[in-house]
Amino acid sequence: MTYSKKRILYISNDSNIGGATNVLYTLLKHIDKEKFEPEVIFPEEGPMVGLVRGLNIHTIILPLKWWIADRESCFYETYKDLIERSKKLASIVETEKIDIVHTNTSVVIEGAIAARITGRPHIWHIHEILYNHPTLTPYLPLYLSGMMIDMLSDTIVAVSERVRKGLVGANLSRVRVIYNGIDIKPFDENKSIRREIGIPATTYIISTISGILKEKGYDSLIETAALILSKRKDIVFLATGSKQKTYLYEELIKRVYELNIENNFHFLGFRNDISNIIRETDIVVVPSITESFSLSAVEAMSYEKPVIATACGGLEEIVVDGETGIIVPVNNPHKMSDAILNLLLDEEKRLAMGKKAKQRVQEFYLAERYVSEFEELYKTLGKKKLLSTHDNLILDSLIDVFCEIRSLKSKEAYMNSILNSRSWKITALLRWLNGILMSLRRGIW
């Protein structure tokens, strides 16, 4: 008996190289092409689009807008054409004979609505901790956003247990955790970051690997570096990652010069030789304010490097405090500097932590396990989940709210339209009752 391949349409929120798109690329690279036929929607041309095309995977460019956006985004631009964008995507689903729609990250909703329109199963792959996120802000209340994610999904996948627990409004019993996986890349023996920058062999290297974003905690890292360099000068800090927010980068550079640590703190920008930088690093630091997972921590551990990280979410599931690294409080330069200095003084402990770190990666975070879990999920995903009449009414009303704000130009008008809209008023009682039921049942579900 022969079986046809399952055609899976992946919806990417971004066309650049970064955490969520790197995870998607790993899945696309290793998925069994004899059983599954992937296609990818990207919002625009970009570096990741070229990498995916290099895998001989069909890509389609279709503008998408974030419904959970950073604080600089215009909510009006996000919602004014939401239904039209979703219908275009639904047409692609039908034309390409897609079996499953897989939305990569919580911030785009068009794939979920398109799956609902076409009656296809939908997987929502959540990479973010939205509660108290420093930049991402749902335009709907967090509880209602979680309800919509739940109602528009047949399966929700979280990248960590912390992400799962943070999905306020969703039925957490329906959310499964699949940890991200990585490929361990070989070193290029001909490259040396010490030689490139001129770092003496006797100088310790402390590395941070992430894009320059507010949530990555670079401001705290700079203060940490200043405390350490006030005590000893044989340490260099390397910050590797794209300068995604130019104004933030300029503020950080200014602070580095104000503290007179510019000779020992280097921003390297985006690099494609991360493995070589890690190879010559003594300790990798992850100073994030919030982190749902952390590919950089896992990559560092795969090369037998101890990781000092903040207690900000998914990192506590990756780094075992005292065994594979050290966990310190968020935004606490004194605790972070103490942890770095103490670990530098104990080479035996650093090496032991590094070996245990690699063992942990091999057990939990390799690409083969990660891809295998998704393949099993795709195989077991059957017909689309049917919503109750109650849930359909609430979901349709919430989507109606989006349609009713197309002509609005300000956040005040947006909020007034929601509170005064017919769909919001007619579902008020349902929302109130549902809130009471959720509160009563939370201990049982």
C-alpha positions in Angstrom: 0.0 0.0 0.0 1.4 3.4 -0.9 0.7 6.7 0.9 0.9 10.2 -0.6 3.1 12.8 1.0 1.5 15.2 3.5 1.8 18.7 2.2 2.7 21.2 5.0 2.5 24.9 4.6 4.8 26.8 7.0 4.0 30.4 7.8 7.1 32.4 8.8 6.8 35.7 10.6 10.2 36.9 9.3 12.5 36.5 6.3 15.7 37.3 8.2 18.1 34.9 10.0 17.2 34.7 13.7 16.0 32.4 16.5 12.5 31.3 15.2 13.5 31.2 11.5 16.7 29.2 12.4 14.5 26.7 14.2 12.2 26.5 11.2 15.2 26.0 8.8 16.4 23.1 10.9 13.0 21.5 10.7 12.9 22.0 6.9 16.4 20.7 6.4 15.9 17.4 8.2 12.2 16.6 7.7 11.7 13.3 5.8 11.0 14.5 2.2 9.8 11.0 1.3 6.8 11.5 3.7 6.3 15.2 3.8 6.4 18.0 1.2 7.0 21.4 2.9 6.3 24.8 1.4 7.0 28.1 3.2 5.2 31.5 3.2 7.6 34.4 3.9 6.4 38.1 4.3 9.1 39.4 2.0 12.4 38.5 0.4 15.3 38.1 2.8 18.4 36.0 3.8 16.4 33.1 5.2 14.3 32.9 2.0 17.5 32.2 0.0 18.6 29.5 2.5 15.3 27.7 2.3 15.3 27.8 -1.5 18.7 26.3 -1.3 17.0 23.2 0.2 14.9 23.0 -3.0 11.8 23.9 -1.0 9.0 26.0 -2.7 8.7 29.5 -1.1 5.9 32.1 -1.6 6.2 35.7 -0.8 3.0 37.1 0.8 2.9 40.2 3.0 2.0 39.5 6.6 1.5 41.7 9.6 2.1 41.0 13.2 -1.0 40.9 15.3 1.2 40.7 18.4 3.7 43.4 17.6 6.5 45.4 19.1 5.6 48.7 20.7 6.8 50.7 17.7 4.3 49.1 15.3 1.1 50.6 14.1 -1.9 48.6 15.1 -4.0 50.1 12.4 -1.7 48.9 9.6 -1.7 45.4 11.2 -5.5 44.9 11.2 -6.9 47.0 8.3 -6.5 44.2 5.7 -6.3 41.2 8.0 -9.2 39.3 6.4 -8.1 40.1 2.9 -4.6 38.8 3.7 -6.0 35.7 5.3 -8.2 35.0 2.2 -5.2 35.3 -0.1 -3.4 32.8 2.1 -6.5 30.5 2.1 -6.5 30.6 -1.7 -2.9 29.4 -1.6 -3.8 26.6 0.8 -6.5 25.4 -1.7 -4.4 25.8 -4.8 -1.4 24.0 -3.4 -3.6 21.3 -1.9 -2.1 21.8 1.6 -2.9 19.2 4.3 -1.6 21.0 7.4 -0.9 24.6 8.1 2.0 25.2 10.6 2.4 28.8 11.9 5.9 29.5 13.2 5.6 31.9 16.2 2.6 33.6 17.8 3.0 37.0 16.2 1.2 36.2 12.9 -2.4 35.1 12.7 -3.2 34.9 8.9 -2.2 31.2 8.7 -4.5 30.3 11.5 -7.5 32.2 9.9 -6.7 30.7 6.5 -6.7 27.2 8.0 -10.1 27.9 9.6 -11.5 29.2 6.3 -10.3 26.1 4.4 -11.0 23.5 7.1 -7.3 22.4 7.4 -5.7 21.3 10.6 -3.5 24.1 12.1 -0.5 23.8 14.3 0.5 27.0 16.2 4.2 26.8 17.1 4.7 29.3 20.0 8.2 30.7 20.6 7.4 33.7 22.9 6.6 34.4 26.5 4.1 37.2 26.0 3.4 38.0 29.7 5.4 41.2 30.6 7.4 41.0 27.4 9.4 44.2 27.1 8.6 44.8 23.4 5.9 42.5 22.2 2.4 43.7 23.0 -0.9 41.9 22.1 -3.5 44.4 20.9 -6.2 42.3 22.5 -5.9 41.5 26.3 -3.5 38.6 26.8 -6.3 36.3 28.0 -8.3 36.9 24.8 -5.2 36.5 22.7 -4.6 33.1 24.3 -8.2 32.1 23.7 -7.9 32.9 20.0 -4.6 30.9 19.7 -6.4 28.0 21.4 -9.6 28.2 19.3 -7.7 28.6 16.0 -5.4 25.6 16.6 -5.7 21.9 16.4 -2.4 21.5 18.3 -0.3 24.2 20.1 3.4 23.5 20.4 5.5 25.5 22.9 9.3 25.6 22.8 9.6 25.2 26.5 7.5 24.5 29.6 7.7 28.1 30.6 6.1 29.1 27.3 3.4 26.5 27.8 2.5 27.9 31.2 2.5 31.4 29.9 -0.3 30.8 27.4 -2.9 32.6 29.5 -6.4 31.9 28.1 -5.5 28.6 26.3 -6.4 25.2 27.6 -2.9 24.1 28.7 -3.8 20.4 28.6 -3.8 20.8 24.8 -0.4 22.4 24.6 2.6 20.2 24.2 6.3 21.0 24.6 8.8 20.2 21.8 12.2 21.6 22.6 14.2 23.2 19.8 17.0 21.2 18.3 20.3 22.2 16.7 23.0 20.8 14.3 26.4 20.8 15.8 28.6 22.5 13.2 32.3 21.8 12.7 35.0 24.4 13.5 37.1 26.1 10.8 40.6 25.6 12.1 41.9 28.4 9.8 39.8 31.1 11.5 40.6 32.6 14.9 38.7 35.4 16.6 41.8 36.0 18.9 43.9 36.5 15.8 41.3 38.7 14.1 40.8 41.1 17.0 44.3 40.8 18.5 43.3 39.1 21.8 46.3 37.7 23.7 46.4 34.0 24.5 46.4 34.8 28.2 43.2 36.9 28.1 39.8 35.3 28.9 36.9 35.6 26.5 33.3 36.1 27.6 30.8 35.8 24.8 27.2 36.7 24.3 25.4 35.6 21.1 22.1 37.3 20.3 20.7 40.1 18.2 20.7 43.6 19.8 17.2 43.8 21.2 16.0 45.3 24.5 14.9 41.9 25.8 18.4 40.5 25.4 19.7 42.4 28.4 22.8 44.0 26.8 22.5 47.1 29.0 22.9 44.8 32.1 25.8 43.0 30.4 27.7 46.2 29.9 27.3 47.2 33.6 28.5 43.7 34.5 31.6 44.1 32.3 32.4 47.4 33.9 32.3 45.8 37.4 34.5 42.9 36.3 37.0 45.2 34.5 37.4 47.4 37.5 38.9 44.3 39.2 41.0 42.7 36.5 41.9 43.6 32.9 42.7 40.2 31.4 39.1 39.7 30.1 37.5 40.6 26.8 33.7 40.7 26.2 32.5 39.8 22.7 28.9 40.6 21.7 27.9 38.7 18.5 24.6 39.4 16.8 22.8 41.6 14.2 22.2 45.2 15.1 18.4 44.9 14.7 17.7 48.2 16.6 20.1 50.9 15.5 19.1 53.4 18.1 19.6 50.7 20.9 23.0 49.8 19.5 24.0 53.5 19.5 22.9 53.8 23.2 24.9 50.7 24.1 28.0 52.0 22.4 27.7 55.3 24.1 27.5 53.6 27.5 30.5 51.4 26.7 32.6 54.6 26.1 31.1 56.4 29.2 32.4 53.5 31.3 35.8 53.5 29.5 35.6 49.8 28.7 35.8 50.1 24.8 39.1 48.3 24.6 37.6 45.2 26.3 34.1 45.2 25.0 33.5 44.5 21.3 30.3 44.4 19.2 31.0 42.0 16.3 27.7 42.3 14.5 26.2 39.4 12.6 28.6 36.5 12.0 28.3 33.2 10.2 31.3 31.7 12.1 29.6 31.4 15.6 31.2 28.0 16.2 34.7 29.4 15.8 33.9 32.2 18.3 32.5 29.7 20.8 35.5 27.5 20.4 37.8 30.2 21.7 35.4 31.4 24.4 35.8 30.6 28.1 32.3 31.3 29.3 29.1 32.1 27.4 26.7 34.6 29.1 23.0 35.0 28.3 21.8 38.1 30.2 18.3 38.2 28.8 15.3 39.9 30.4 13.0 37.3 28.9 13.9 34.1 27.0 11.5 31.4 25.9 14.3 29.1 24.9 17.9 30.0 23.9 19.6 28.6 20.9 22.8 30.4 21.8 22.9 28.6 25.2 22.4 25.2 23.6 25.0 25.9 20.9 27.5 27.0 23.6 26.8 23.8 25.6 27.2 21.6 22.5 30.8 22.9 22.3 31.5 22.1 26.0 31.2 25.6 27.3 29.6 26.5 30.6 26.7 29.0 30.4 25.9 31.7 32.9 22.3 32.8 32.3 19.5 34.8 33.9 16.4 33.2 35.5 14.1 34.6 32.8 12.0 31.7 31.5 13.1 28.8 29.3 16.8 29.2 30.2 16.2 27.4 33.6 15.1 24.3 31.6 18.3 24.3 29.6 21.0 25.3 32.0 21.1 23.1 35.1 22.3 25.5 37.9 25.6 24.3 39.4 26.0 21.4 36.8 26.1 22.8 33.3 26.3 26.5 34.2 25.0 29.1 36.7 21.6 30.8 36.9 21.6 34.4 38.3 18.7 36.9 38.8 17.6 39.1 35.9 19.2 42.5 35.6 21.6 42.0 38.4 25.1 43.0 37.3 26.6 42.3 40.7 25.4 38.7 40.8 26.4 38.1 37.2 29.9 39.6 37.7 30.5 37.5 40.8 29.4 34.3 38.9 31.8 35.1 36.0 34.7 35.9 38.2 34.3 32.9 40.4 34.0 30.5 37.5 37.1 32.0 35.8 39.1 31.2 39.0 38.1 27.5 38.8 39.3 26.0 35.6 38.5 22.4 36.7 34.9 23.4 37.4 34.5 25.2 34.1 35.7 22.1 32.2 33.5 19.7 34.2 30.4 21.9 33.6 31.3 22.0 29.9 31.4 18.2 29.6 28.0 17.9 31.4 26.6 20.6 29.2 27.5 18.7 26.0 25.9 15.5 27.4 22.7 17.4 28.1 22.5 18.8 24.6 23.1 15.3 23.1 20.2 14.0 25.3 17.6 16.7 24.8 18.5 19.3 22.1 19.7 17.7 18.9 18.0 18.3 15.6 17.2 14.6 15.0 15.0 14.4 18.2 13.3 17.7 17.5 12.4 16.9 13.9 11.3 13.4 14.8 8.7 14.7 17.3 7.2 17.0 14.7 7.1 14.2 12.2 5.1 12.1 14.6 2.8 15.0 15.3 2.1 15.5 11.6 1.3 11.8 11.2 -1.2 11.8 14.0 -2.9 15.0 13.1 -6.3 14.1 11.7 -9.4 16.1 10.8 -9.7 19.7 11.9 -10.9 20.2 15.5 -14.6 21.3 15.6 -15.4 24.2 17.9 -18.5 24.3 20.1 -21.3 26.8 19.2 -20.2 28.9 22.2 -16.5 29.0 21.1 -17.5 29.7 17.5 -19.5 32.7 18.6 -16.7 34.1 20.6 -14.1 33.5 17.9 -16.2 35.0 15.2 -17.0 38.0 17.3 -13.3 38.6 18.1 -12.4 38.4 14.4 -15.3 40.8 13.7 -13.6 43.3 16.0 -10.6 43.3 13.8 -12.7 44.0 10.7 -14.5 46.9 12.4 -11.3 48.9 13.0 -10.1 49.1 9.4 -10.9 52.8 9.2 -9.4 53.8 12.5 -6.2 55.8 12.8 -5.5 55.9 16.5 -5.2 53.6 19.5 -7.9 55.5 21.3 -10.3 55.0 18.4 -9.3 51.4 18.3 -10.1 50.8 22.0 -13.4 52.7 21.7 -14.4 50.7 18.7 -13.9 47.5 20.5 -15.8 48.6 23.6 -18.7 50.0 21.6 -18.8 47.4 18.8 -21.9 45.2 18.4 -19.9 42.0 18.5 -18.1 43.0 21.7 -21.4 43.8 23.4 -23.3 40.7 22.4 -20.6 38.5 23.7 -20.2 40.3 27.0 -22.2 37.8 28.9 -20.5 34.8 27.3 -17.1 36.3 28.2 -18.2 36.9 31.8 -19.6 33.4 32.2 -16.5 31.9 30.5 -14.2 33.7 32.9 -16.1 32.3 35.9 -16.0 28.8 34.5 -12.3 29.0 33.8 -11.6 30.2 37.3 -13.7 27.4 38.8 -12.2 24.7 36.6 -8.6 25.8 36.6 -7.8 23.4 39.5 -9.4 20.5 37.6 -8.2 21.0 34.0 
